[in-house]
Amino acid sequence: MAPISYRNAFVSIEKEVYEPAEDSFLLADVAIDRISDGMNVLEIGVGSGFVSAVVAANKNVEPIGCDINSDALECAYKNGIQVFRSNLFEGLRKKAYFDVILFNPPYLPTSEDEKLEGWLNYAFDGGVEGRDTIATFFAEVSAYLKPGGSILLFISSLTGKGEVFDIMEREGFSGYVVAETRAFFEKLMVIECTHNR
């Protein structure tokens, strides 16, 4: 695939790694707006490293990223991102360390016959309702956020905005939509979330 140039970042993409699309661009734009110099930033599901690379190209921060896909980790590392292999938070000690956690989860409602072969399924498959990974994420994330820290979460109207807010609230989070755009069959949104400690 051809390299992508966006907002001072130049990112190469490899096969078996999610290619940045409208969701990636929207999350990257919001991240630049919401992240300040010197913050500790984690990107869950770093993929190619596109969002983190855009942040690093525009702010004085060094995001780290994790992914379950070893091909994605290699790609993100080549794009200048510090990475480690993990399924969500499995590879981290429970420590309130991060100012901002970025997450573009697998959000598509996916039945058994819609699953993809290989690593790319992890980028898309959100379970039957599209919210399985999001629910697991919110059950665990508070242990890794600094007091006053925030989450920038990408979702789609296909995921169910109201249902995602219900998940957040059950886990003690509040949030609001900070950016949205329309794709041809869905509305794309980024939600900024904070924990109600």
NUKE-172932 format. One record per residue (C-alpha): x, y, z; residue number from 1; residue in three letters. Coordinates in nm, 3 decimals, always signed. Example, Ala and Ser with C-alpha at 12.3 -4.5 7.8 and 13.67 -1.06 7.14 Angstrom:
# residues 2
+---------+---------+---------+------+------+
:      xx :      yy :      zz : resi : resn :
+---------+---------+---------+------+------+
:  +1.230 :  -0.450 :  +0.780 :    1 :  ALA :
:  +1.367 :  -0.106 :  +0.714 :    2 :  SER :
+---------+---------+---------+------+------+
# end
This chain:
# residues 197
+---------+---------+---------+------+------+
:      xx :      yy :      zz : resi : resn :
+---------+---------+---------+------+------+
:  +0.000 :  +0.000 :  +0.000 :    1 :  MET :
:  +0.111 :  +0.357 :  -0.063 :    2 :  ALA :
:  +0.237 :  +0.560 :  +0.234 :    3 :  PRO :
:  -0.005 :  +0.814 :  +0.383 :    4 :  ILE :
:  +0.092 :  +1.175 :  +0.453 :    5 :  SER :
:  -0.133 :  +1.362 :  +0.695 :    6 :  TYR :
:  -0.082 :  +1.666 :  +0.919 :    7 :  ARG :
:  +0.298 :  +1.650 :  +0.924 :    8 :  ASN :
:  +0.307 :  +1.271 :  +0.967 :    9 :  ALA :
:  +0.423 :  +1.024 :  +0.703 :   10 :  PHE :
:  +0.302 :  +0.669 :  +0.772 :   11 :  VAL :
:  +0.366 :  +0.347 :  +0.583 :   12 :  SER :
:  +0.101 :  +0.073 :  +0.589 :   13 :  ILE :
:  +0.158 :  -0.300 :  +0.552 :   14 :  GLU :
:  -0.077 :  -0.583 :  +0.459 :   15 :  LYS :
:  -0.275 :  -0.747 :  +0.742 :   16 :  GLU :
:  -0.282 :  -0.404 :  +0.911 :   17 :  VAL :
:  -0.588 :  -0.178 :  +0.915 :   18 :  TYR :
:  -0.548 :  +0.099 :  +0.660 :   19 :  GLU :
:  -0.633 :  +0.445 :  +0.803 :   20 :  PRO :
:  -0.972 :  +0.570 :  +0.688 :   21 :  ALA :
:  -1.226 :  +0.834 :  +0.794 :   22 :  GLU :
:  -1.235 :  +0.699 :  +1.150 :   23 :  ASP :
:  -0.857 :  +0.728 :  +1.186 :   24 :  SER :
:  -0.849 :  +1.082 :  +1.047 :   25 :  PHE :
:  -1.127 :  +1.199 :  +1.279 :   26 :  LEU :
:  -0.965 :  +1.049 :  +1.589 :   27 :  LEU :
:  -0.625 :  +1.194 :  +1.492 :   28 :  ALA :
:  -0.772 :  +1.542 :  +1.446 :   29 :  ASP :
:  -0.945 :  +1.530 :  +1.785 :   30 :  VAL :
:  -0.633 :  +1.392 :  +1.952 :   31 :  ALA :
:  -0.422 :  +1.683 :  +1.825 :   32 :  ILE :
:  -0.681 :  +1.925 :  +1.959 :   33 :  ASP :
:  -0.715 :  +1.759 :  +2.302 :   34 :  ARG :
:  -0.359 :  +1.645 :  +2.382 :   35 :  ILE :
:  -0.109 :  +1.888 :  +2.532 :   36 :  SER :
:  +0.270 :  +1.878 :  +2.521 :   37 :  ASP :
:  +0.427 :  +1.649 :  +2.781 :   38 :  GLY :
:  +0.125 :  +1.426 :  +2.835 :   39 :  MET :
:  +0.156 :  +1.048 :  +2.874 :   40 :  ASN :
:  -0.051 :  +0.900 :  +2.592 :   41 :  VAL :
:  -0.149 :  +0.538 :  +2.525 :   42 :  LEU :
:  -0.318 :  +0.415 :  +2.208 :   43 :  GLU :
:  -0.502 :  +0.086 :  +2.248 :   44 :  ILE :
:  -0.524 :  -0.103 :  +1.918 :   45 :  GLY :
:  -0.246 :  +0.105 :  +1.767 :   46 :  VAL :
:  -0.270 :  -0.062 :  +1.424 :   47 :  GLY :
:  -0.030 :  +0.104 :  +1.181 :   48 :  SER :
:  +0.052 :  +0.371 :  +1.438 :   49 :  GLY :
:  -0.120 :  +0.635 :  +1.224 :   50 :  PHE :
:  -0.306 :  +0.822 :  +1.502 :   51 :  VAL :
:  -0.009 :  +0.815 :  +1.739 :   52 :  SER :
:  +0.227 :  +0.925 :  +1.461 :   53 :  ALA :
:  +0.004 :  +1.222 :  +1.380 :   54 :  VAL :
:  -0.005 :  +1.317 :  +1.749 :   55 :  VAL :
:  +0.373 :  +1.285 :  +1.779 :   56 :  ALA :
:  +0.424 :  +1.497 :  +1.465 :   57 :  ALA :
:  +0.216 :  +1.781 :  +1.608 :   58 :  ASN :
:  +0.272 :  +1.771 :  +1.985 :   59 :  LYS :
:  +0.571 :  +1.725 :  +2.214 :   60 :  ASN :
:  +0.460 :  +1.380 :  +2.327 :   61 :  VAL :
:  +0.580 :  +1.024 :  +2.269 :   62 :  GLU :
:  +0.269 :  +0.806 :  +2.255 :   63 :  PRO :
:  +0.302 :  +0.436 :  +2.318 :   64 :  ILE :
:  +0.076 :  +0.183 :  +2.157 :   65 :  GLY :
:  -0.036 :  -0.174 :  +2.198 :   66 :  CYS :
:  -0.208 :  -0.421 :  +1.972 :   67 :  ASP :
:  -0.284 :  -0.792 :  +1.959 :   68 :  ILE :
:  -0.177 :  -0.805 :  +1.593 :   69 :  ASN :
:  +0.199 :  -0.868 :  +1.566 :   70 :  SER :
:  +0.197 :  -0.736 :  +1.206 :   71 :  ASP :
:  +0.044 :  -0.411 :  +1.331 :   72 :  ALA :
:  +0.307 :  -0.378 :  +1.603 :   73 :  LEU :
:  +0.586 :  -0.417 :  +1.349 :   74 :  GLU :
:  +0.422 :  -0.158 :  +1.123 :   75 :  CYS :
:  +0.367 :  +0.092 :  +1.408 :   76 :  ALA :
:  +0.725 :  +0.046 :  +1.526 :   77 :  TYR :
:  +0.855 :  +0.120 :  +1.175 :   78 :  LYS :
:  +0.640 :  +0.435 :  +1.188 :   79 :  ASN :
:  +0.826 :  +0.551 :  +1.499 :   80 :  GLY :
:  +0.587 :  +0.442 :  +1.775 :   81 :  ILE :
:  +0.697 :  +0.262 :  +2.092 :   82 :  GLN :
:  +0.483 :  -0.052 :  +2.108 :   83 :  VAL :
:  +0.413 :  -0.364 :  +2.309 :   84 :  PHE :
:  +0.189 :  -0.662 :  +2.243 :   85 :  ARG :
:  -0.127 :  -0.677 :  +2.447 :   86 :  SER :
:  -0.496 :  -0.760 :  +2.423 :   87 :  ASN :
:  -0.635 :  -0.436 :  +2.569 :   88 :  LEU :
:  -0.460 :  -0.391 :  +2.907 :   89 :  PHE :
:  -0.323 :  -0.743 :  +2.962 :   90 :  GLU :
:  +0.037 :  -0.630 :  +2.908 :   91 :  GLY :
:  +0.025 :  -0.339 :  +3.156 :   92 :  LEU :
:  +0.059 :  -0.314 :  +3.532 :   93 :  ARG :
:  -0.242 :  -0.151 :  +3.697 :   94 :  LYS :
:  -0.102 :  +0.196 :  +3.744 :   95 :  LYS :
:  -0.276 :  +0.530 :  +3.694 :   96 :  ALA :
:  -0.016 :  +0.657 :  +3.451 :   97 :  TYR :
:  -0.183 :  +0.796 :  +3.139 :   98 :  PHE :
:  -0.324 :  +1.143 :  +3.081 :   99 :  ASP :
:  -0.502 :  +1.035 :  +2.763 :  100 :  VAL :
:  -0.595 :  +0.692 :  +2.627 :  101 :  ILE :
:  -0.690 :  +0.674 :  +2.259 :  102 :  LEU :
:  -0.909 :  +0.390 :  +2.136 :  103 :  PHE :
:  -1.059 :  +0.316 :  +1.797 :  104 :  ASN :
:  -1.212 :  -0.020 :  +1.890 :  105 :  PRO :
:  -1.348 :  -0.295 :  +1.671 :  106 :  PRO :
:  -1.701 :  -0.155 :  +1.660 :  107 :  TYR :
:  -1.884 :  -0.327 :  +1.375 :  108 :  LEU :
:  -2.170 :  -0.562 :  +1.470 :  109 :  PRO :
:  -2.037 :  -0.896 :  +1.344 :  110 :  THR :
:  -2.210 :  -1.231 :  +1.317 :  111 :  SER :
:  -2.019 :  -1.559 :  +1.290 :  112 :  GLU :
:  -2.051 :  -1.570 :  +0.911 :  113 :  ASP :
:  -1.920 :  -1.211 :  +0.878 :  114 :  GLU :
:  -1.588 :  -1.274 :  +1.053 :  115 :  LYS :
:  -1.272 :  -1.218 :  +0.849 :  116 :  LEU :
:  -0.975 :  -1.452 :  +0.820 :  117 :  GLU :
:  -0.655 :  -1.349 :  +0.994 :  118 :  GLY :
:  -0.553 :  -1.051 :  +1.202 :  119 :  TRP :
:  -0.780 :  -0.797 :  +1.034 :  120 :  LEU :
:  -1.082 :  -0.950 :  +1.206 :  121 :  ASN :
:  -0.954 :  -0.799 :  +1.532 :  122 :  TYR :
:  -0.979 :  -0.451 :  +1.378 :  123 :  ALA :
:  -1.345 :  -0.487 :  +1.282 :  124 :  PHE :
:  -1.523 :  -0.753 :  +1.488 :  125 :  ASP :
:  -1.712 :  -0.588 :  +1.773 :  126 :  GLY :
:  -1.927 :  -0.891 :  +1.849 :  127 :  GLY :
:  -2.291 :  -0.940 :  +1.756 :  128 :  VAL :
:  -2.392 :  -0.592 :  +1.878 :  129 :  GLU :
:  -2.060 :  -0.420 :  +1.807 :  130 :  GLY :
:  -1.989 :  -0.339 :  +2.172 :  131 :  ARG :
:  -1.809 :  -0.643 :  +2.320 :  132 :  ASP :
:  -1.459 :  -0.493 :  +2.319 :  133 :  THR :
:  -1.588 :  -0.152 :  +2.428 :  134 :  ILE :
:  -1.755 :  -0.307 :  +2.734 :  135 :  ALA :
:  -1.436 :  -0.492 :  +2.832 :  136 :  THR :
:  -1.231 :  -0.176 :  +2.780 :  137 :  PHE :
:  -1.449 :  +0.035 :  +3.013 :  138 :  PHE :
:  -1.451 :  -0.237 :  +3.280 :  139 :  ALA :
:  -1.070 :  -0.212 :  +3.299 :  140 :  GLU :
:  -0.955 :  +0.133 :  +3.189 :  141 :  VAL :
:  -0.995 :  +0.335 :  +3.511 :  142 :  SER :
:  -0.694 :  +0.157 :  +3.666 :  143 :  ALA :
:  -0.466 :  +0.308 :  +3.400 :  144 :  TYR :
:  -0.589 :  +0.669 :  +3.387 :  145 :  LEU :
:  -0.439 :  +0.948 :  +3.595 :  146 :  LYS :
:  -0.690 :  +1.141 :  +3.808 :  147 :  PRO :
:  -0.844 :  +1.388 :  +3.568 :  148 :  GLY :
:  -0.726 :  +1.185 :  +3.270 :  149 :  GLY :
:  -0.946 :  +1.129 :  +2.968 :  150 :  SER :
:  -1.032 :  +0.877 :  +2.699 :  151 :  ILE :
:  -1.084 :  +0.965 :  +2.335 :  152 :  LEU :
:  -1.307 :  +0.687 :  +2.203 :  153 :  LEU :
:  -1.413 :  +0.647 :  +1.842 :  154 :  PHE :
:  -1.754 :  +0.493 :  +1.774 :  155 :  ILE :
:  -2.002 :  +0.468 :  +1.490 :  156 :  SER :
:  -2.378 :  +0.506 :  +1.484 :  157 :  SER :
:  -2.376 :  +0.133 :  +1.395 :  158 :  LEU :
:  -2.235 :  +0.064 :  +1.742 :  159 :  THR :
:  -2.528 :  +0.232 :  +1.916 :  160 :  GLY :
:  -2.441 :  +0.567 :  +2.077 :  161 :  LYS :
:  -2.695 :  +0.535 :  +2.358 :  162 :  GLY :
:  -2.583 :  +0.183 :  +2.444 :  163 :  GLU :
:  -2.216 :  +0.291 :  +2.453 :  164 :  VAL :
:  -2.304 :  +0.575 :  +2.692 :  165 :  PHE :
:  -2.490 :  +0.322 :  +2.910 :  166 :  ASP :
:  -2.173 :  +0.107 :  +2.927 :  167 :  ILE :
:  -1.965 :  +0.411 :  +3.017 :  168 :  MET :
:  -2.203 :  +0.524 :  +3.290 :  169 :  GLU :
:  -2.222 :  +0.176 :  +3.446 :  170 :  ARG :
:  -1.843 :  +0.187 :  +3.485 :  171 :  GLU :
:  -1.844 :  +0.536 :  +3.639 :  172 :  GLY :
:  -1.760 :  +0.743 :  +3.331 :  173 :  PHE :
:  -1.927 :  +1.043 :  +3.178 :  174 :  SER :
:  -1.863 :  +1.178 :  +2.834 :  175 :  GLY :
:  -1.981 :  +1.378 :  +2.539 :  176 :  TYR :
:  -1.938 :  +1.377 :  +2.164 :  177 :  VAL :
:  -1.658 :  +1.617 :  +2.070 :  178 :  VAL :
:  -1.653 :  +1.555 :  +1.694 :  179 :  ALA :
:  -1.865 :  +1.381 :  +1.435 :  180 :  GLU :
:  -1.889 :  +1.339 :  +1.063 :  181 :  THR :
:  -2.103 :  +1.138 :  +0.827 :  182 :  ARG :
:  -1.982 :  +0.851 :  +0.613 :  183 :  ALA :
:  -2.208 :  +0.713 :  +0.343 :  184 :  PHE :
:  -2.391 :  +0.462 :  +0.567 :  185 :  PHE :
:  -2.304 :  +0.569 :  +0.922 :  186 :  GLU :
:  -2.225 :  +0.861 :  +1.148 :  187 :  LYS :
:  -1.871 :  +0.864 :  +1.291 :  188 :  LEU :
:  -1.809 :  +1.009 :  +1.636 :  189 :  MET :
:  -1.535 :  +1.069 :  +1.890 :  190 :  VAL :
:  -1.640 :  +1.074 :  +2.253 :  191 :  ILE :
:  -1.428 :  +1.231 :  +2.525 :  192 :  GLU :
:  -1.476 :  +1.040 :  +2.853 :  193 :  CYS :
:  -1.363 :  +1.105 :  +3.208 :  194 :  THR :
:  -1.401 :  +0.898 :  +3.523 :  195 :  HIS :
:  -1.633 :  +1.030 :  +3.794 :  196 :  ASN :
:  -1.393 :  +0.978 :  +4.086 :  197 :  ARG :
+---------+---------+---------+------+------+
# end
